[in-house]
Amino acid sequence: MAQKMTVSIKFLGMQRVVTKKDFINIPLRKEMRVSDVLELVRNLYPDLHLDAGVIFPTVNQEKASLDKLLRANDIISFLPPISGG
C-alpha cells in the first residue's frame, strides 16, 4: 500500500495554546503552496491571528514565500511577529 504524501504544520507559542496541538499533518495536494496551507489553517483555527503581512512563513526551518511549492514531508510554520527593544 502506498504511503500518503503529507505535509506538517508545526504550531509555536500561543498557536499551541489556541490549537491545543504541537502540529497537524495534512494531505499534500498537487501544486500546493504555503499560501494554501495558510488558508487551510485559518479555516481550521479561526481564533489564530495569521495575517499574511504579519506572519513569517518557514518551510523546513527556512524562510519561505507564500507562493513556494510544497513537497512531501515538508514542515511549515508561521512564526509570529517578533519585536525587541
HELIX and SHEET records of a PDB file:
HELIX    1   1 MET A   14  THR A   19  1                                   6    
HELIX    2   2 VAL A   34  LEU A   44  1                                  11    
SHEET    1   A 5 PHE A  23  PRO A  27  0                                        
SHEET    2   A 5 THR A   6  LYS A  10 -1                                        
SHEET    3   A 5 ILE A  75  LEU A  79  1                                        
SHEET    4   A 5 PHE A  56  VAL A  59 -1                                        
SHEET    5   A 5 GLU A  62  LYS A  63 -1                                        
END                                                                             
